[in-house]
């Protein structure tokens, strides 16, 4: 019990350190951006209390890695809407309980009408609350809009001046997803071989939990695209980023197909249905091939990753995915077989192959009447 608790504590500590490592650059960006935004608004422009400037800088940068420019625009527009509505209403009807409700409702309604972004709507409401509840000096509204604009621009400047690598982080997220896929598939194969429902269930639970990693991958790709546009340091990374962007959808498809495969595998074990050992071995082989694809993803982003090794491993799986593995078997076996073939195709696309070419590498499921069994086996 004590040992297990110690292992759990160590695991949480490592996870915390990893989160801190991944967020180190955004933390630096936020800290420097807040200081620079305050300096510009206070010392250069001359606003006495420009709290909107550092706030806007921090919110526009954030510690997530996607759509930062959009966040900056939403933030500035939200502040402008909130302050404009607040100044308009409070100047006419004064302050009070029902006035606060009216101003917030008006600011949020206008923001939703202009755009569906949640940040813009919430920022408009927050700005309206500040305008309607704090004692405002005459002319404070335009000053706060300028502060928000300064903060948003400083946020974009920080992303350009201290950028995250637009490709490396996306590759790391993709590799994390592939690592879970590989381990869960090998564990699922072990569970099928041993008729162990717990192993199969654990494998399924692990691959079901990858949605956050998929979302993080897409966010990193969006953030990487912005960095490659605004940071001169990484203008030359656009082609590499475009290649990895093309892997997001097939990787997502591969994960979904893995979930289907392992859910059906769990049904097989629960129903005491036994698969052909060759099909189980094929699943284990695919799990190891997925790990080869993972290593390809972790290749140095400044170099061309070795796609050939990953493609060879997947071709080997494709070659063995023959229909005789499920000859005379039930529905569940056919589902597992079909999902293995689908995953192979998805991962070949991740490796840069066209989908139609990947499908052509799979042995046909319907025999060709013009080809002898001996020729087919070759």
N, C-alpha and C positions, 0 to 999 in steps of 0.2 A: 504493500500500500504506500509506504513512505517512498520507495524507489519510483513507483509510478507517478507520485505527486512531484518528485524531483525532476523526472523526465518531462512532465507537463510544464513545469516552471521554466526549465531550460528551453523548451520549445517555444513558449510564449516570449521569452527574452530574445531568442534569435529572430522571431517574427517581428518583434518591436524594433530590433536593430535594423532589420531589412527595410521596414517601412521608413525608418529615419534615413537610411542610406538613399533610398529612392527619392525622398522628399528634400534632400539636402540643398540641391540647386534651387528649387522653388522657394525654399525658406530664405535663402540668400537674396533671391530676386525680390521677394516681398519686403524684406528688411531694408534693402537699399532703395527700393522703389518708394516705400513709405517716407524714408528720410529725404530723398530727392524731391518728392512731390511737396512735402512740407516746406522745404527750403525755397523752391520756386514760387509757391503760392504766398509764403510769408515774407521772404526776404526780397524776392525779385518783383513780384506783382504788388506786394504791400498789404495783403489781407491780414487783419489782426489775429483771427482765429480760424484758419483754413482747415478745419478738421475733416471736411469732405475730401480734400486732396489726398492725404495718405490713405483714407478709407477706400477711395475709389481705386487707388493704385493697388492696394492689397487684394481687393475683391476681383479686380480685372485680371490679376496674375493668378491668385489662388494657389492651391497645391495640387490641383488636377492638371492634366496635360492637354486638354482638348478645347477647341473653340474659344481661345482666349481673346482674340480680336472681337468675336461676337459678344463675349461677356463685357468687354470694354464699351462697345457701342450701346448694348442694352443698359449698362450702368449709367452712362452719360445721359441717354435719352430718358431713362426712368427718373433720374434726379431732376432733369429739366421739366418733365411732365408734373412730377410731384410738387416741385417748387412753384411752377406756373399756376397749377390748379389751386395750391394753397394760398398763394398771394392773391389770386383773383377772388376766392371765396371769403377768406378772412378779412380782406379789405372791405368787402361789402356787408358781411353778416356778423363780423366779430368772432370772438372765441368762446368756447363752451362745449358742453357734452355733445349736443346734437350737431354742432358745427364740425367737431372732430369726425364724427361718423359720416357726415355729408362730404367732407373733404376727402377722406380715405376712399369712400365709395366712388367718388368722381374720378380721383386719380387712377384707381385700379381699373375702372371701366374704360377710361381713355387708353390706358396702356394695353389692355386686352384687345381693344379695337385696333390699335396700331400694330401689335405684334403678340404672338402667343408665348413669348419667352417668359419663364417664371421669374428670372432675375429682374427683368425690366419692371414687371408688375409689382413685385415686392419692394424694389427700390423706390418706385413711384409712391407707394403707400407709406414707406418709412420717411421719405422726404416730406410728404404731406403732413405726417404726424409732427415732425420737427417744426415745420413752419407754423402749424396751428396750435402748438403747445408751448413753444419757447418764445421768450421775449426777443423779437427780431428788431435789429436796428434798421432804419430806413435804407432801402436799397440793398438789403442783405441777400435777397433772392437771386439777382444776377450774379453776385459775387460767389454764391454757393454753386451756381451752374458753372462758372469759370473754374472753381476749385475742382469740381467733378471732371471737367474736361481735362484739366492739367493732370489729375491723377490717372485718368484713363490713358492719356498719351504717354505718361511716364511708364505705366504698366506695359504697353506695347514696346517701348524703348528697352525696358529691362529684358523682355523676352528676346529681343533682337541682339542686345549687347552681351547677355550672359545666357546663351541658348542651351537647351537640352539637345543632345544628339538626336536628330529627327528620325534616325533609323534604328539605332541600338536599342532604345527602350521598347520599340514595337517588336523587335526580334526577341527580346527577353520575354515579353508577354506571350508571344506565339510559342516560344520554347516551353514556357510553363504549362500551357495548355497541352502541348504534345507530350510532355512528361507525364501528366496525369493520364492521358489517353493510353500511353504505352504501359504504364504500371497497372492500370485498371484492366487492360485487355489481357495481360499476362496473368493477373490474379484471377480473372474470370475463367481463363483456360484451366488454371489449376483447380478452380472450384468445380468446373464441369468434369474434369478427369476424376476428381475425388468425390463427386456428388455432394459437395459441401455448399449448401445454400447460403451459409453465412459469408463465405468468401465471395460468392457471386454478388450477394447483396452489398457487401462493402465496396466491391468494384463499381457497381452501379451508383452507389451513393457518391463515390469520389468523382465520377465523370458528370453526374448531375450538378455538382457544386462548381463546375467550371464557368458558369454563366458570367460571374463577376470578372473572371479573367478575360473572357471574350469581350465583355464591355470595356475593360481596361485596354485591351488591344485596339479596339476601334477608337477609343479616346486618344490613345497614343498616336495613332495614325493621323487623326485629325489635327492634333497638336503638332506633329511632325510636318504636316503639310504647311501649316502656318509658319513654323520656324523656317522651312526651306524657302518660303516666299519673302520673309521680312529680314532674315539674317544673312548678310553677305558671306558669313563664314560657311554656310551650308547651301548656298545656291547650287553647288555641284552635286548635291545629294538627291536631286529631284528624281532622277532616273531610278536610283536604287530604292527610293521611297515608293515610286510608282510600282516597282516589281513586288514589294512586300504588301502594298495595298491590294494588289490583285490576288493575294493569298487569303485575305480575310474571309471572304465568302466560302470558298471551298473548305477552309479549315473549320468554319462554323458548321458546314454541312457534314464534315467528317465526325465532329463531336456529336451532332444529332444522330447520325447513323450508329455511332458507338453506343449511345444510350438505348436505341432500339435493339441493337444486338444483345446488350447485356440484360435488358428487361426480358427479352425472349429467352435468354439463357437461364434466367432465374425461374421462369415458368417451366423450362425443361427439367431443371433439378427438382422443383417442387412436385412435378408430375411423374417423377421417377423415370423420365425418358432418357435413354442413353444415346449419345451421339457417336458417330463413327470416330474412332480415335484419330484418324487422319484429319478430320475436320477440326478437332480440338487442337491438334498440332499446327494446323494452318493458322488458327487464331493466335496461338503462341508465337508463331513465326511473324505474323503481322504486327504483334505487339513489339517485337524486337526491331522490325523495320521502321515502326513509328519512332523509335528511339534514334535511329539513324537520321531520320528527317529532323528530329529535334536538334541533333548535333549540327546539321546543316544550317539550321536557323541561328544557331549561336556563333556561326563563323564571323570573323571580323567584318563589320559592316563596310569597312573601307576596301575590302577585297571581294572578289567574286566568290560566293560560297560554292562549295563542291556539291553541285546538284547531281553529278553522275553517280556517286556512291549511293545516295538516297534512291535515285531512280532504279539502280540495279537491284537494291534490296526489295523494292516494291514490285519490280518485274518478276522477281523470283516467287513472290507470293502470288502474283497474277497467274503465272505459269501453272502453279499447283492448284488453283481454284477451279477444279474440273467438276463437271456435273455428276460424275460417278460417285463423288463423296456423299451425295444425298440420294442416290438411287434407291427407290423403295422406302425412303424415310418419310416421316410425317411433316406436317405443316411447319412446326417450330424449327426443325432442322433446315428446311428450305429458307425460312426467314433468316436464320443465322448465316447461311451460305450467301444469300443475296446481299446481306449487309456487309459481309466481309468484302465482297466484290465492289460494292458501292464505296466503301471506305478507301479501298485501293485506288479507285479512280479519283476520288476527291484529293487524296494525298499526292497522286501524280500531277494533278493540276497545281497543287501547292509547290511542287518541284519545278514548275514551269512548262509542263506539257499541256497541249491542247486537249480538252476533254474528249473530243471525238477520237484522237489518237490513243488516249489512255484506254478508252473502251475497246478499241480494236486489239489491244494487247491481251484482253481476257479471252480464255478459251470459250468457244460458242457453247451455249446451253442446249441448242438444238443441233443434232448431228447433221453434217453435210452429206447428202446421199452420194456425192461424187468423190468423197474422200474415204479411203479405207480406214478401219480402226488403227492399223499399224502406222499409217501416215499421220493420223490425228495424234497418236501418242508421241510422235517425234516432235 
